[in-house]
Amino acid sequence: MSRLSSSDSLPLSDKLHMINWGLVAVIVLIGSIGITLLYSAGGKSWTPWAQAQLIRFLPGLVLMLVIALIDIRFWLRAAYPLYGIIFVLLIVVEIMGQVGMGAQRWINLGFFVIQPSELMKIALVLALAKYFHALDLEEIAKPTRLFIPLLMVSAPVGLVLLQPNLGTATLLLLASAGLFFVAGVRWWKFALAFMLSGIGLPYGWKHLHAYQKARLMTFINPESDPLGAGYNIIQSKIALGSGGLWGRGFGMGTQSQLQFLPEKHTDFIFVVLSEEFGMAGALLLLLLYFLLFAYGYMIALSSRSQFGRLTAFGLTTTFFLYVFVNVAMVTGLIPVVGIPLPLVSYGGTAMITLLVGCGLLLGISVHRDARISRTGIMEI
């Protein structure tokens, strides 16, 4: 009998013992670094960011552990309903969403503001994992079988682009593409999609917003508009360079403390770390992220169920894309697209979403011996 087949009858203490506490430690360390940086960015004050982040992080950790104890079959059954609910929330955003910084991305619930596009990153992975879990490789090879998952991806991506939120839409597409590949979709279909995307670039350029075009043009030559579209990345590079190997010291960053660095508590928090703790501090954080990715992909490889494998792979790839895009953005390797640094940048929905995703990873690890048939029934 597999371990999971009797896991529902196991005492809570045994389930807690099966949790990957090494991964939990990495998550706590990354979150702690984020709170420390927000404390520094706020002028060595708990307000306005560090205290709020801590208040979200601690309950989020508890939620993460609770999710880790939930039977993986629950998430298999809940995948489509969760996707549907969050898709409806994306539609609500278009109708009556809260506007901020020129974008309409949030729903104000009074006591909490949520960003459904962040939640969709988790829901889409679960929904795609459930869909491909029910198919064998011969069925996946049929082009007709790809219509539904392509619709599942393109519908929320289209709504996210309307907000507009090009960065999140790109992450949804890339993470989904990775999951398609691992599920068994042939490589030539990706090549065909890439070619069609290239043909559609002129059409896509016409429909970009003015600020998005400015960001792309500024990426090529930031100095062309040093006080406008190029200001963010120029200040970011100055801060990165001034940190040197060991940094200026905690709370001593000139660009961040003297308000030269924009969005220092969200998109550019990595720059605060690099300026105050230098290359050494930046590499330490990247090492912790590497450990998180390594744990995630090992969990995916160790899962005996296709649903567990695909979900763990999709979530880990989403986390990787978060980090890659944010770090590449603030170092000038790609255009600025507004992606937060996972568990470090200030943000409520992003923080909770990431901890929920980590909880799912931990849960897949706990239930790694599950053998679930394509119909969703547990096999003994």
C-alpha positions as CSV (number, residue, x, y, z in Angstrom):
1,M,0.0,0.0,0.0
2,S,1.4,3.5,-0.9
3,R,2.1,5.9,1.9
4,L,-0.7,8.3,0.8
5,S,-3.3,5.6,0.6
6,S,-3.3,5.5,4.4
7,S,-2.2,9.1,5.0
8,D,-5.7,10.3,5.8
9,S,-5.7,8.1,8.9
10,L,-2.2,9.2,10.0
11,P,-2.0,11.3,13.1
12,L,-1.3,15.0,12.6
13,S,2.2,14.6,14.2
14,D,3.1,12.0,11.5
15,K,1.9,14.3,8.7
16,L,3.9,17.2,10.2
17,H,7.0,15.0,10.3
18,M,6.6,14.3,6.5
19,I,6.7,18.0,5.7
20,N,9.9,19.2,3.9
21,W,11.2,21.4,6.7
22,G,14.2,22.3,4.7
23,L,12.0,24.0,2.1
24,V,10.1,25.7,5.0
25,A,13.4,27.1,6.4
26,V,14.3,28.5,3.0
27,I,10.9,30.2,2.7
28,V,11.2,31.7,6.1
29,L,14.7,33.0,5.4
30,I,13.7,34.6,2.1
31,G,10.6,36.2,3.8
32,S,12.8,37.5,6.7
33,I,15.2,39.1,4.3
34,G,12.3,40.8,2.6
35,I,10.9,42.2,5.9
36,T,14.4,43.4,6.8
37,L,14.8,45.2,3.5
38,L,11.4,46.8,3.8
39,Y,12.4,48.0,7.3
40,S,15.5,49.6,5.8
41,A,13.7,51.1,2.8
42,G,11.2,52.7,5.2
43,G,14.0,54.6,6.9
44,K,14.7,52.0,9.5
45,S,11.1,52.1,10.5
46,W,8.4,49.4,10.8
47,T,6.0,51.7,9.0
48,P,4.9,52.0,6.3
49,W,5.9,48.6,4.8
50,A,7.8,46.2,7.1
51,Q,5.1,45.9,9.8
52,A,2.3,45.3,7.2
53,Q,4.5,42.7,5.5
54,L,5.2,40.9,8.7
55,I,1.5,40.8,9.6
56,R,0.8,39.1,6.2
57,F,3.8,36.8,6.4
58,L,3.1,35.1,9.7
59,P,-0.5,34.1,9.0
60,G,0.6,33.2,5.5
61,L,3.1,30.7,6.9
62,V,0.4,29.1,9.0
63,L,-1.9,28.9,5.9
64,M,1.0,27.4,4.0
65,L,1.4,24.6,6.6
66,V,-2.3,23.9,6.7
67,I,-2.4,23.6,2.9
68,A,0.6,21.2,3.1
69,L,-1.5,18.8,5.2
70,I,-4.5,18.7,2.7
71,D,-4.9,15.5,0.6
72,I,-3.7,16.1,-2.9
73,R,-7.0,14.7,-4.3
74,F,-8.8,17.7,-2.9
75,W,-6.8,20.0,-5.1
76,L,-7.4,17.7,-8.1
77,R,-11.1,18.1,-7.5
78,A,-11.0,21.8,-6.7
79,A,-8.8,22.8,-9.7
80,Y,-11.5,23.7,-12.2
81,P,-13.8,25.4,-9.6
82,L,-10.9,27.5,-8.4
83,Y,-9.9,28.5,-11.9
84,G,-13.5,29.4,-12.7
85,I,-13.9,31.6,-9.6
86,I,-10.7,33.5,-10.2
87,F,-11.5,33.9,-13.9
88,V,-14.8,35.5,-12.8
89,L,-12.8,37.8,-10.5
90,L,-10.7,38.9,-13.5
91,I,-13.9,39.8,-15.3
92,V,-15.1,41.8,-12.2
93,V,-11.8,43.7,-12.3
94,E,-12.6,44.9,-15.9
95,I,-16.1,46.0,-14.7
96,M,-15.5,47.6,-11.4
97,G,-11.8,47.1,-10.5
98,Q,-9.8,49.7,-8.5
99,V,-7.5,51.8,-10.5
100,G,-4.0,52.6,-9.4
101,M,-0.9,53.9,-11.2
102,G,-2.8,54.0,-14.5
103,A,-3.9,50.3,-14.3
104,Q,-7.1,48.6,-13.3
105,R,-5.9,45.4,-11.5
106,W,-7.4,45.3,-8.0
107,I,-10.7,44.6,-6.2
108,N,-11.2,46.5,-3.0
109,L,-13.0,44.3,-0.5
110,G,-12.8,47.1,2.2
111,F,-10.7,45.1,4.6
112,F,-8.4,43.8,1.9
113,V,-7.4,44.6,-1.7
114,I,-6.9,41.5,-3.9
115,Q,-5.2,41.3,-7.3
116,P,-6.9,38.3,-9.2
117,S,-4.1,38.2,-11.8
118,E,-1.7,37.0,-9.0
119,L,-4.2,34.3,-7.9
120,M,-4.6,33.1,-11.5
121,K,-0.9,32.1,-11.6
122,I,-1.7,29.3,-9.1
123,A,-5.2,28.5,-10.4
124,L,-4.0,28.1,-14.0
125,V,-1.3,25.7,-13.0
126,L,-3.8,23.5,-11.1
127,A,-6.3,23.6,-13.9
128,L,-3.7,22.7,-16.6
129,A,-2.2,20.0,-14.4
130,K,-5.7,18.4,-13.9
131,Y,-6.4,18.5,-17.7
132,F,-3.2,16.9,-18.7
133,H,-3.4,14.4,-15.8
134,A,-6.4,12.9,-17.5
135,L,-4.7,12.3,-20.8
136,D,-2.0,9.8,-22.0
137,L,0.8,10.8,-24.4
138,E,-1.1,9.6,-27.5
139,E,-4.0,11.8,-26.6
140,I,-1.8,14.8,-25.9
141,A,-0.2,14.4,-29.3
142,K,-3.6,15.1,-31.0
143,P,-3.9,18.8,-31.9
144,T,-7.6,18.7,-31.1
145,R,-6.8,17.9,-27.5
146,L,-4.9,21.2,-27.1
147,F,-7.8,23.5,-27.9
148,I,-9.2,23.4,-24.4
149,P,-5.9,24.1,-22.5
150,L,-5.0,26.8,-25.0
151,L,-8.3,28.5,-24.3
152,M,-7.7,28.1,-20.6
153,V,-4.5,30.0,-21.0
154,S,-5.5,32.6,-23.6
155,A,-8.7,33.7,-21.9
156,P,-7.1,34.9,-18.6
157,V,-4.1,36.2,-20.5
158,G,-6.3,38.4,-22.6
159,L,-8.1,39.8,-19.6
160,V,-4.8,40.5,-17.8
161,L,-3.5,42.3,-20.9
162,L,-6.6,44.6,-20.8
163,Q,-5.7,45.8,-17.3
164,P,-3.0,46.4,-18.7
165,N,-0.4,44.1,-17.1
166,L,2.0,42.8,-19.7
167,G,4.4,41.4,-17.1
168,T,1.9,39.1,-15.5
169,A,0.5,38.1,-18.8
170,T,4.0,37.1,-20.0
171,L,4.5,35.0,-16.8
172,L,1.2,33.2,-17.3
173,L,2.2,32.4,-20.9
174,L,5.7,31.2,-20.1
175,A,4.8,29.1,-17.1
176,S,2.0,27.5,-19.2
177,A,4.3,26.8,-22.1
178,G,6.7,25.0,-19.7
179,L,3.9,22.9,-18.3
180,F,2.7,22.0,-21.8
181,F,6.2,20.8,-22.7
182,V,6.6,18.7,-19.5
183,A,3.1,17.2,-20.1
184,G,4.3,15.9,-23.5
185,V,3.4,18.4,-26.2
186,R,5.8,18.0,-29.1
187,W,8.5,20.5,-29.6
188,W,7.5,21.3,-33.2
189,K,4.2,22.8,-32.0
190,F,6.2,25.3,-29.8
191,A,8.3,26.2,-32.9
192,L,5.1,26.8,-34.9
193,A,3.7,28.9,-32.1
194,F,7.0,30.9,-31.9
195,M,6.9,31.6,-35.7
196,L,3.3,32.7,-35.6
197,S,4.1,35.0,-32.6
198,G,6.9,36.5,-34.7
199,I,4.5,37.2,-37.6
200,G,2.1,38.9,-35.1
201,L,4.7,41.2,-33.6
202,P,3.8,44.2,-35.8
203,Y,0.1,43.8,-34.9
204,G,1.0,43.5,-31.2
205,W,3.2,46.6,-31.3
206,K,0.3,48.7,-32.6
207,H,-1.9,47.7,-29.7
208,L,0.7,48.4,-26.9
209,H,0.0,51.3,-24.6
210,A,2.2,54.4,-25.0
211,Y,4.0,53.7,-21.7
212,Q,4.7,50.1,-22.8
213,K,6.3,51.3,-26.1
214,A,8.3,53.9,-24.1
215,R,9.6,51.1,-21.8
216,L,10.7,49.0,-24.8
217,M,12.4,51.9,-26.6
218,T,14.1,53.0,-23.4
219,F,15.4,49.5,-22.8
220,I,17.5,49.9,-26.0
221,N,18.8,53.3,-24.9
222,P,17.9,54.4,-21.3
223,E,19.8,57.6,-21.6
224,S,17.5,58.8,-24.4
225,D,15.0,59.9,-21.7
226,P,16.9,60.1,-18.4
227,L,14.2,62.0,-16.6
228,G,11.2,60.1,-18.0
229,A,10.9,56.4,-19.1
230,G,14.7,55.8,-18.6
231,Y,14.8,57.2,-15.0
232,N,14.0,54.0,-13.2
233,I,16.6,51.8,-14.8
234,I,19.3,54.5,-14.7
235,Q,18.8,54.9,-10.9
236,S,18.7,51.2,-10.5
237,K,22.1,50.7,-12.3
238,I,23.6,53.5,-10.2
239,A,22.5,51.8,-7.0
240,L,23.7,48.4,-8.1
241,G,27.1,49.7,-9.0
242,S,27.5,51.7,-5.8
243,G,27.0,48.6,-3.6
244,G,30.2,47.0,-4.7
245,L,31.2,43.7,-3.2
246,W,30.0,44.2,0.4
247,G,27.6,47.1,0.1
248,R,27.2,50.5,1.9
249,G,25.8,49.0,5.0
250,F,22.3,48.4,6.4
251,G,20.1,51.5,5.9
252,M,23.0,53.4,4.3
253,G,22.0,53.2,0.6
254,T,22.1,56.6,-0.9
255,Q,19.8,55.9,-3.9
256,S,17.1,54.3,-1.8
257,Q,17.3,56.3,1.4
258,L,17.5,59.7,-0.5
259,Q,14.4,58.7,-2.6
260,F,16.2,58.5,-5.9
261,L,15.2,54.9,-6.5
262,P,11.5,54.6,-7.5
263,E,9.3,51.7,-6.3
264,K,12.1,50.6,-3.9
265,H,9.7,48.6,-1.8
266,T,8.2,46.6,-4.7
267,D,9.7,46.1,-8.1
268,F,13.2,47.4,-7.2
269,I,13.7,45.8,-3.7
270,F,16.5,43.7,-5.1
271,V,18.4,46.9,-5.8
272,V,18.0,48.0,-2.2
273,L,19.6,44.7,-1.2
274,S,22.5,45.1,-3.7
275,E,23.2,48.7,-2.7
276,E,23.2,48.0,1.1
277,F,24.7,44.5,1.2
278,G,26.6,44.4,-2.1
279,M,27.1,41.5,-4.5
280,A,27.6,39.2,-1.5
281,G,24.1,39.9,-0.2
282,A,22.6,39.6,-3.7
283,L,24.3,36.3,-4.2
284,L,23.1,35.0,-0.9
285,L,19.5,35.7,-1.7
286,L,19.9,34.2,-5.2
287,L,21.4,31.1,-3.5
288,L,18.3,30.8,-1.3
289,Y,16.1,31.1,-4.4
290,F,18.2,28.4,-6.1
291,L,17.5,26.1,-3.1
292,L,13.8,26.8,-3.4
293,F,13.8,25.9,-7.1
294,A,15.9,22.8,-6.4
295,Y,13.4,21.6,-3.7
296,G,10.5,22.4,-6.0
297,Y,11.8,20.4,-9.0
298,M,12.9,17.5,-6.7
299,I,9.4,17.4,-5.3
300,A,8.1,17.3,-8.9
301,L,10.4,14.4,-9.8
302,S,9.6,12.4,-6.7
303,S,5.8,12.6,-7.1
304,R,4.3,9.4,-8.3
305,S,1.1,11.0,-9.6
306,Q,1.0,13.0,-12.9
307,F,-1.1,15.7,-11.3
308,G,1.5,16.1,-8.5
309,R,4.4,16.2,-10.9
310,L,2.8,18.7,-13.2
311,T,1.5,21.0,-10.4
312,A,4.9,21.0,-8.7
313,F,6.7,21.7,-11.9
314,G,4.3,24.4,-12.9
315,L,4.5,26.2,-9.5
316,T,8.3,26.0,-9.3
317,T,8.6,27.3,-12.9
318,T,6.3,30.2,-12.0
319,F,8.5,31.0,-9.0
320,F,11.6,30.8,-11.1
321,L,10.1,33.2,-13.7
322,Y,9.2,35.7,-11.0
323,V,12.8,35.8,-9.8
324,F,14.4,35.7,-13.3
325,V,12.2,38.5,-14.7
326,N,12.5,40.8,-11.7
327,V,16.3,40.4,-11.4
328,A,16.8,40.7,-15.2
329,M,14.5,43.8,-15.2
330,V,16.3,45.8,-12.5
331,T,19.7,45.0,-13.9
332,G,18.7,46.2,-17.4
333,L,18.8,42.9,-19.1
334,I,15.1,43.1,-20.1
335,P,12.6,46.0,-20.2
336,V,10.9,47.0,-17.0
337,V,7.6,45.1,-16.8
338,G,6.6,45.4,-13.1
339,I,7.1,42.0,-11.6
340,P,7.7,41.7,-7.8
341,L,10.5,39.7,-6.2
342,P,8.9,36.6,-4.6
343,L,8.4,36.8,-0.8
344,V,10.6,39.9,-0.7
345,S,8.7,42.7,-2.5
346,Y,5.9,44.5,-0.6
347,G,2.5,43.3,-1.6
348,G,-0.5,41.5,0.0
349,T,-1.9,39.3,-2.8
350,A,1.5,38.4,-4.2
351,M,2.7,37.3,-0.7
352,I,-0.3,35.2,0.1
353,T,-0.4,33.7,-3.4
354,L,3.3,32.6,-3.2
355,L,2.8,31.1,0.2
356,V,-0.2,29.2,-1.0
357,G,1.9,27.9,-3.9
358,C,4.6,26.9,-1.5
359,G,2.0,25.1,0.6
360,L,0.9,23.2,-2.4
361,L,4.5,22.2,-3.1
362,L,4.9,21.0,0.5
363,G,1.6,19.1,0.2
364,I,2.7,17.3,-3.0
365,S,5.9,16.3,-1.1
366,V,3.9,15.0,1.9
367,H,1.6,13.0,-0.6
368,R,4.4,12.1,-3.0
369,D,3.6,8.4,-3.0
370,A,0.1,8.9,-4.2
371,R,-0.9,7.0,-7.3
372,I,-4.0,8.6,-8.8
373,S,-5.6,7.2,-11.9
374,R,-6.6,9.5,-14.8
375,T,-10.1,9.5,-13.5
376,G,-8.9,10.9,-10.2
377,I,-9.4,7.7,-8.1
378,M,-6.6,6.7,-5.7
379,E,-4.8,3.5,-6.7
380,I,-3.5,1.2,-4.0
